[in-house]
Amino acid sequence: MALRLNGVIETALYVDDLDRACRFYEDVLLLSAMSRDSRFCAYDVGGRSVLSLFKRGSTLDTVKLPGGTIPPHDGNGPIHIGLSVDRDGLREWEAHLAQHDVAIEGRTEWPRGGSSIYFRDPDRHLLELVTPGVWPIH
């Protein structure tokens, strides 16, 4: 059997104020939390992947769990993530973002036919809403 990866299951962003970040991702991006404690919150993204928000600096020590350990990790600086949306829903997302005073920083029409809009979360991470047609696999 040949080895292969099946996809990206989890993406992590590191935030300065976990409560503020959670409000943004729940109120603006309409995500539902699956798990939360004082150092992180994990969100279901489309039933296919997990977006984890970690309080910056809270994961610098090994986490010991009954089933094993999680090695230290952290990050800083603005990270970029792209989130898939339906082609017909992009305008609705733009209106929704405007209602929440989220500025669109960029728009791109891609050669394959997809569209993207770019905006920032409260920690200055660059978020992209992307429609099908940007990549050959999407």
PyMOL commands that place a pseudoatom at each C-alpha (Angstrom):
pseudoatom trace, name=CA, resn=MET, resi=1, chain=A, elem=C, hetatm=0, pos=[0.000, 0.000, 0.000]
pseudoatom trace, name=CA, resn=ALA, resi=2, chain=A, elem=C, hetatm=0, pos=[1.388, 3.427, -0.977]
pseudoatom trace, name=CA, resn=LEU, resi=3, chain=A, elem=C, hetatm=0, pos=[1.608, 6.093, 1.679]
pseudoatom trace, name=CA, resn=ARG, resi=4, chain=A, elem=C, hetatm=0, pos=[-0.552, 9.158, 1.102]
pseudoatom trace, name=CA, resn=LEU, resi=5, chain=A, elem=C, hetatm=0, pos=[-2.028, 12.068, 2.988]
pseudoatom trace, name=CA, resn=ASN, resi=6, chain=A, elem=C, hetatm=0, pos=[-5.808, 12.446, 2.900]
pseudoatom trace, name=CA, resn=GLY, resi=7, chain=A, elem=C, hetatm=0, pos=[-6.091, 16.154, 3.676]
pseudoatom trace, name=CA, resn=VAL, resi=8, chain=A, elem=C, hetatm=0, pos=[-5.467, 18.833, 6.256]
pseudoatom trace, name=CA, resn=ILE, resi=9, chain=A, elem=C, hetatm=0, pos=[-7.618, 18.060, 9.271]
pseudoatom trace, name=CA, resn=GLU, resi=10, chain=A, elem=C, hetatm=0, pos=[-6.551, 20.854, 11.608]
pseudoatom trace, name=CA, resn=THR, resi=11, chain=A, elem=C, hetatm=0, pos=[-5.204, 24.376, 11.230]
pseudoatom trace, name=CA, resn=ALA, resi=12, chain=A, elem=C, hetatm=0, pos=[-4.055, 26.417, 14.223]
pseudoatom trace, name=CA, resn=LEU, resi=13, chain=A, elem=C, hetatm=0, pos=[-3.976, 30.172, 14.715]
pseudoatom trace, name=CA, resn=TYR, resi=14, chain=A, elem=C, hetatm=0, pos=[-2.389, 31.844, 17.729]
pseudoatom trace, name=CA, resn=VAL, resi=15, chain=A, elem=C, hetatm=0, pos=[-4.259, 34.788, 19.238]
pseudoatom trace, name=CA, resn=ASP, resi=16, chain=A, elem=C, hetatm=0, pos=[-3.556, 37.383, 21.909]
pseudoatom trace, name=CA, resn=ASP, resi=17, chain=A, elem=C, hetatm=0, pos=[-7.057, 37.513, 23.392]
pseudoatom trace, name=CA, resn=LEU, resi=18, chain=A, elem=C, hetatm=0, pos=[-8.858, 34.179, 23.179]
pseudoatom trace, name=CA, resn=ASP, resi=19, chain=A, elem=C, hetatm=0, pos=[-12.271, 35.534, 24.199]
pseudoatom trace, name=CA, resn=ARG, resi=20, chain=A, elem=C, hetatm=0, pos=[-12.101, 38.316, 21.573]
pseudoatom trace, name=CA, resn=ALA, resi=21, chain=A, elem=C, hetatm=0, pos=[-10.985, 35.872, 18.886]
pseudoatom trace, name=CA, resn=CYS, resi=22, chain=A, elem=C, hetatm=0, pos=[-13.740, 33.399, 19.775]
pseudoatom trace, name=CA, resn=ARG, resi=23, chain=A, elem=C, hetatm=0, pos=[-16.382, 36.120, 19.525]
pseudoatom trace, name=CA, resn=PHE, resi=24, chain=A, elem=C, hetatm=0, pos=[-15.099, 37.021, 16.033]
pseudoatom trace, name=CA, resn=TYR, resi=25, chain=A, elem=C, hetatm=0, pos=[-15.048, 33.447, 14.754]
pseudoatom trace, name=CA, resn=GLU, resi=26, chain=A, elem=C, hetatm=0, pos=[-18.460, 32.666, 16.240]
pseudoatom trace, name=CA, resn=ASP, resi=27, chain=A, elem=C, hetatm=0, pos=[-20.257, 35.955, 15.468]
pseudoatom trace, name=CA, resn=VAL, resi=28, chain=A, elem=C, hetatm=0, pos=[-18.623, 36.897, 12.171]
pseudoatom trace, name=CA, resn=LEU, resi=29, chain=A, elem=C, hetatm=0, pos=[-17.649, 33.562, 10.630]
pseudoatom trace, name=CA, resn=LEU, resi=30, chain=A, elem=C, hetatm=0, pos=[-20.563, 31.697, 12.227]
pseudoatom trace, name=CA, resn=LEU, resi=31, chain=A, elem=C, hetatm=0, pos=[-18.434, 28.779, 13.441]
pseudoatom trace, name=CA, resn=SER, resi=32, chain=A, elem=C, hetatm=0, pos=[-19.517, 26.438, 16.229]
pseudoatom trace, name=CA, resn=ALA, resi=33, chain=A, elem=C, hetatm=0, pos=[-17.109, 25.482, 18.995]
pseudoatom trace, name=CA, resn=MET, resi=34, chain=A, elem=C, hetatm=0, pos=[-16.510, 21.768, 19.525]
pseudoatom trace, name=CA, resn=SER, resi=35, chain=A, elem=C, hetatm=0, pos=[-14.154, 22.093, 22.482]
pseudoatom trace, name=CA, resn=ARG, resi=36, chain=A, elem=C, hetatm=0, pos=[-12.831, 24.950, 24.591]
pseudoatom trace, name=CA, resn=ASP, resi=37, chain=A, elem=C, hetatm=0, pos=[-10.739, 25.581, 27.670]
pseudoatom trace, name=CA, resn=SER, resi=38, chain=A, elem=C, hetatm=0, pos=[-8.594, 28.448, 28.972]
pseudoatom trace, name=CA, resn=ARG, resi=39, chain=A, elem=C, hetatm=0, pos=[-5.873, 27.941, 26.347]
pseudoatom trace, name=CA, resn=PHE, resi=40, chain=A, elem=C, hetatm=0, pos=[-7.753, 27.035, 23.138]
pseudoatom trace, name=CA, resn=CYS, resi=41, chain=A, elem=C, hetatm=0, pos=[-10.989, 26.710, 21.218]
pseudoatom trace, name=CA, resn=ALA, resi=42, chain=A, elem=C, hetatm=0, pos=[-11.608, 24.237, 18.383]
pseudoatom trace, name=CA, resn=TYR, resi=43, chain=A, elem=C, hetatm=0, pos=[-14.161, 24.947, 15.639]
pseudoatom trace, name=CA, resn=ASP, resi=44, chain=A, elem=C, hetatm=0, pos=[-15.888, 22.692, 13.132]
pseudoatom trace, name=CA, resn=VAL, resi=45, chain=A, elem=C, hetatm=0, pos=[-15.292, 24.082, 9.644]
pseudoatom trace, name=CA, resn=GLY, resi=46, chain=A, elem=C, hetatm=0, pos=[-17.773, 22.625, 7.192]
pseudoatom trace, name=CA, resn=GLY, resi=47, chain=A, elem=C, hetatm=0, pos=[-17.808, 19.219, 8.853]
pseudoatom trace, name=CA, resn=ARG, resi=48, chain=A, elem=C, hetatm=0, pos=[-14.447, 18.471, 7.196]
pseudoatom trace, name=CA, resn=SER, resi=49, chain=A, elem=C, hetatm=0, pos=[-11.754, 20.218, 9.196]
pseudoatom trace, name=CA, resn=VAL, resi=50, chain=A, elem=C, hetatm=0, pos=[-10.933, 21.857, 12.504]
pseudoatom trace, name=CA, resn=LEU, resi=51, chain=A, elem=C, hetatm=0, pos=[-9.770, 25.412, 13.107]
pseudoatom trace, name=CA, resn=SER, resi=52, chain=A, elem=C, hetatm=0, pos=[-8.061, 25.687, 16.486]
pseudoatom trace, name=CA, resn=LEU, resi=53, chain=A, elem=C, hetatm=0, pos=[-7.435, 29.035, 18.147]
pseudoatom trace, name=CA, resn=PHE, resi=54, chain=A, elem=C, hetatm=0, pos=[-4.708, 28.943, 20.788]
pseudoatom trace, name=CA, resn=LYS, resi=55, chain=A, elem=C, hetatm=0, pos=[-3.964, 31.713, 23.240]
pseudoatom trace, name=CA, resn=ARG, resi=56, chain=A, elem=C, hetatm=0, pos=[-0.486, 32.820, 22.218]
pseudoatom trace, name=CA, resn=GLY, resi=57, chain=A, elem=C, hetatm=0, pos=[2.123, 31.431, 24.619]
pseudoatom trace, name=CA, resn=SER, resi=58, chain=A, elem=C, hetatm=0, pos=[-0.250, 28.969, 26.299]
pseudoatom trace, name=CA, resn=THR, resi=59, chain=A, elem=C, hetatm=0, pos=[1.119, 25.921, 24.493]
pseudoatom trace, name=CA, resn=LEU, resi=60, chain=A, elem=C, hetatm=0, pos=[4.837, 26.339, 25.193]
pseudoatom trace, name=CA, resn=ASP, resi=61, chain=A, elem=C, hetatm=0, pos=[4.899, 23.366, 27.580]
pseudoatom trace, name=CA, resn=THR, resi=62, chain=A, elem=C, hetatm=0, pos=[4.121, 19.740, 26.789]
pseudoatom trace, name=CA, resn=VAL, resi=63, chain=A, elem=C, hetatm=0, pos=[0.464, 18.963, 27.474]
pseudoatom trace, name=CA, resn=LYS, resi=64, chain=A, elem=C, hetatm=0, pos=[-0.021, 15.647, 29.238]
pseudoatom trace, name=CA, resn=LEU, resi=65, chain=A, elem=C, hetatm=0, pos=[-3.307, 13.855, 28.541]
pseudoatom trace, name=CA, resn=PRO, resi=66, chain=A, elem=C, hetatm=0, pos=[-4.533, 10.433, 29.725]
pseudoatom trace, name=CA, resn=GLY, resi=67, chain=A, elem=C, hetatm=0, pos=[-3.861, 9.079, 26.221]
pseudoatom trace, name=CA, resn=GLY, resi=68, chain=A, elem=C, hetatm=0, pos=[-0.457, 10.692, 25.600]
pseudoatom trace, name=CA, resn=THR, resi=69, chain=A, elem=C, hetatm=0, pos=[1.244, 14.042, 25.140]
pseudoatom trace, name=CA, resn=ILE, resi=70, chain=A, elem=C, hetatm=0, pos=[1.067, 17.034, 22.814]
pseudoatom trace, name=CA, resn=PRO, resi=71, chain=A, elem=C, hetatm=0, pos=[4.474, 18.618, 22.149]
pseudoatom trace, name=CA, resn=PRO, resi=72, chain=A, elem=C, hetatm=0, pos=[4.944, 22.386, 22.602]
pseudoatom trace, name=CA, resn=HIS, resi=73, chain=A, elem=C, hetatm=0, pos=[3.937, 24.681, 19.731]
pseudoatom trace, name=CA, resn=ASP, resi=74, chain=A, elem=C, hetatm=0, pos=[3.262, 28.365, 19.138]
pseudoatom trace, name=CA, resn=GLY, resi=75, chain=A, elem=C, hetatm=0, pos=[3.435, 30.954, 16.413]
pseudoatom trace, name=CA, resn=ASN, resi=76, chain=A, elem=C, hetatm=0, pos=[3.437, 34.658, 15.839]
pseudoatom trace, name=CA, resn=GLY, resi=77, chain=A, elem=C, hetatm=0, pos=[2.842, 37.084, 13.051]
pseudoatom trace, name=CA, resn=PRO, resi=78, chain=A, elem=C, hetatm=0, pos=[-0.086, 37.242, 10.666]
pseudoatom trace, name=CA, resn=ILE, resi=79, chain=A, elem=C, hetatm=0, pos=[-0.908, 33.830, 9.213]
pseudoatom trace, name=CA, resn=HIS, resi=80, chain=A, elem=C, hetatm=0, pos=[-2.994, 33.270, 6.057]
pseudoatom trace, name=CA, resn=ILE, resi=81, chain=A, elem=C, hetatm=0, pos=[-5.781, 30.710, 5.787]
pseudoatom trace, name=CA, resn=GLY, resi=82, chain=A, elem=C, hetatm=0, pos=[-8.320, 30.195, 3.009]
pseudoatom trace, name=CA, resn=LEU, resi=83, chain=A, elem=C, hetatm=0, pos=[-11.860, 29.073, 3.778]
pseudoatom trace, name=CA, resn=SER, resi=84, chain=A, elem=C, hetatm=0, pos=[-14.060, 27.503, 1.123]
pseudoatom trace, name=CA, resn=VAL, resi=85, chain=A, elem=C, hetatm=0, pos=[-17.424, 29.094, 0.324]
pseudoatom trace, name=CA, resn=ASP, resi=86, chain=A, elem=C, hetatm=0, pos=[-20.023, 28.447, -2.362]
pseudoatom trace, name=CA, resn=ARG, resi=87, chain=A, elem=C, hetatm=0, pos=[-19.692, 30.565, -5.482]
pseudoatom trace, name=CA, resn=ASP, resi=88, chain=A, elem=C, hetatm=0, pos=[-23.238, 31.883, -5.058]
pseudoatom trace, name=CA, resn=GLY, resi=89, chain=A, elem=C, hetatm=0, pos=[-22.637, 32.755, -1.415]
pseudoatom trace, name=CA, resn=LEU, resi=90, chain=A, elem=C, hetatm=0, pos=[-19.656, 35.085, -1.768]
pseudoatom trace, name=CA, resn=ARG, resi=91, chain=A, elem=C, hetatm=0, pos=[-21.734, 38.266, -2.110]
pseudoatom trace, name=CA, resn=GLU, resi=92, chain=A, elem=C, hetatm=0, pos=[-23.774, 37.313, 0.944]
pseudoatom trace, name=CA, resn=TRP, resi=93, chain=A, elem=C, hetatm=0, pos=[-20.539, 36.838, 2.888]
pseudoatom trace, name=CA, resn=GLU, resi=94, chain=A, elem=C, hetatm=0, pos=[-19.354, 40.278, 1.774]
pseudoatom trace, name=CA, resn=ALA, resi=95, chain=A, elem=C, hetatm=0, pos=[-22.585, 41.838, 3.044]
pseudoatom trace, name=CA, resn=HIS, resi=96, chain=A, elem=C, hetatm=0, pos=[-22.334, 39.879, 6.302]
pseudoatom trace, name=CA, resn=LEU, resi=97, chain=A, elem=C, hetatm=0, pos=[-18.752, 41.046, 6.850]
pseudoatom trace, name=CA, resn=ALA, resi=98, chain=A, elem=C, hetatm=0, pos=[-19.786, 44.654, 6.171]
pseudoatom trace, name=CA, resn=GLN, resi=99, chain=A, elem=C, hetatm=0, pos=[-22.542, 44.353, 8.807]
pseudoatom trace, name=CA, resn=HIS, resi=100, chain=A, elem=C, hetatm=0, pos=[-19.806, 43.425, 11.288]
pseudoatom trace, name=CA, resn=ASP, resi=101, chain=A, elem=C, hetatm=0, pos=[-17.533, 46.300, 10.157]
pseudoatom trace, name=CA, resn=VAL, resi=102, chain=A, elem=C, hetatm=0, pos=[-14.960, 43.900, 8.708]
pseudoatom trace, name=CA, resn=ALA, resi=103, chain=A, elem=C, hetatm=0, pos=[-13.091, 45.616, 5.876]
pseudoatom trace, name=CA, resn=ILE, resi=104, chain=A, elem=C, hetatm=0, pos=[-12.352, 43.726, 2.674]
pseudoatom trace, name=CA, resn=GLU, resi=105, chain=A, elem=C, hetatm=0, pos=[-8.637, 44.260, 1.949]
pseudoatom trace, name=CA, resn=GLY, resi=106, chain=A, elem=C, hetatm=0, pos=[-8.496, 42.561, -1.418]
pseudoatom trace, name=CA, resn=ARG, resi=107, chain=A, elem=C, hetatm=0, pos=[-10.464, 40.839, -4.140]
pseudoatom trace, name=CA, resn=THR, resi=108, chain=A, elem=C, hetatm=0, pos=[-9.154, 38.482, -6.796]
pseudoatom trace, name=CA, resn=GLU, resi=109, chain=A, elem=C, hetatm=0, pos=[-10.741, 36.839, -9.830]
pseudoatom trace, name=CA, resn=TRP, resi=110, chain=A, elem=C, hetatm=0, pos=[-8.629, 33.793, -10.606]
pseudoatom trace, name=CA, resn=PRO, resi=111, chain=A, elem=C, hetatm=0, pos=[-7.816, 32.517, -14.133]
pseudoatom trace, name=CA, resn=ARG, resi=112, chain=A, elem=C, hetatm=0, pos=[-9.555, 29.176, -13.465]
pseudoatom trace, name=CA, resn=GLY, resi=113, chain=A, elem=C, hetatm=0, pos=[-12.810, 30.991, -12.621]
pseudoatom trace, name=CA, resn=GLY, resi=114, chain=A, elem=C, hetatm=0, pos=[-12.784, 31.187, -8.824]
pseudoatom trace, name=CA, resn=SER, resi=115, chain=A, elem=C, hetatm=0, pos=[-13.000, 34.320, -6.706]
pseudoatom trace, name=CA, resn=SER, resi=116, chain=A, elem=C, hetatm=0, pos=[-11.427, 35.333, -3.402]
pseudoatom trace, name=CA, resn=ILE, resi=117, chain=A, elem=C, hetatm=0, pos=[-11.962, 38.083, -0.870]
pseudoatom trace, name=CA, resn=TYR, resi=118, chain=A, elem=C, hetatm=0, pos=[-9.448, 38.890, 1.854]
pseudoatom trace, name=CA, resn=PHE, resi=119, chain=A, elem=C, hetatm=0, pos=[-9.942, 40.401, 5.303]
pseudoatom trace, name=CA, resn=ARG, resi=120, chain=A, elem=C, hetatm=0, pos=[-8.347, 40.340, 8.768]
pseudoatom trace, name=CA, resn=ASP, resi=121, chain=A, elem=C, hetatm=0, pos=[-9.368, 38.871, 12.097]
pseudoatom trace, name=CA, resn=PRO, resi=122, chain=A, elem=C, hetatm=0, pos=[-8.753, 40.828, 15.345]
pseudoatom trace, name=CA, resn=ASP, resi=123, chain=A, elem=C, hetatm=0, pos=[-5.195, 39.406, 15.543]
pseudoatom trace, name=CA, resn=ARG, resi=124, chain=A, elem=C, hetatm=0, pos=[-4.413, 40.567, 11.989]
pseudoatom trace, name=CA, resn=HIS, resi=125, chain=A, elem=C, hetatm=0, pos=[-4.421, 37.058, 10.486]
pseudoatom trace, name=CA, resn=LEU, resi=126, chain=A, elem=C, hetatm=0, pos=[-5.290, 37.256, 6.786]
pseudoatom trace, name=CA, resn=LEU, resi=127, chain=A, elem=C, hetatm=0, pos=[-8.460, 35.283, 6.073]
pseudoatom trace, name=CA, resn=GLU, resi=128, chain=A, elem=C, hetatm=0, pos=[-9.565, 34.416, 2.556]
pseudoatom trace, name=CA, resn=LEU, resi=129, chain=A, elem=C, hetatm=0, pos=[-13.002, 33.282, 1.471]
pseudoatom trace, name=CA, resn=VAL, resi=130, chain=A, elem=C, hetatm=0, pos=[-12.470, 31.333, -1.725]
pseudoatom trace, name=CA, resn=THR, resi=131, chain=A, elem=C, hetatm=0, pos=[-14.960, 29.905, -4.221]
pseudoatom trace, name=CA, resn=PRO, resi=132, chain=A, elem=C, hetatm=0, pos=[-14.462, 26.811, -6.368]
pseudoatom trace, name=CA, resn=GLY, resi=133, chain=A, elem=C, hetatm=0, pos=[-12.233, 27.324, -9.393]
pseudoatom trace, name=CA, resn=VAL, resi=134, chain=A, elem=C, hetatm=0, pos=[-9.141, 28.703, -7.702]
pseudoatom trace, name=CA, resn=TRP, resi=135, chain=A, elem=C, hetatm=0, pos=[-7.236, 25.431, -7.523]
pseudoatom trace, name=CA, resn=PRO, resi=136, chain=A, elem=C, hetatm=0, pos=[-7.584, 22.347, -9.713]
pseudoatom trace, name=CA, resn=ILE, resi=137, chain=A, elem=C, hetatm=0, pos=[-8.791, 20.439, -6.611]
pseudoatom trace, name=CA, resn=HIS, resi=138, chain=A, elem=C, hetatm=0, pos=[-11.332, 23.086, -5.562]
for i in range(1, 138): cmd.bond("trace and resi %d" % i, "trace and resi %d" % (i + 1))
show_as sticks, trace
zoom trace
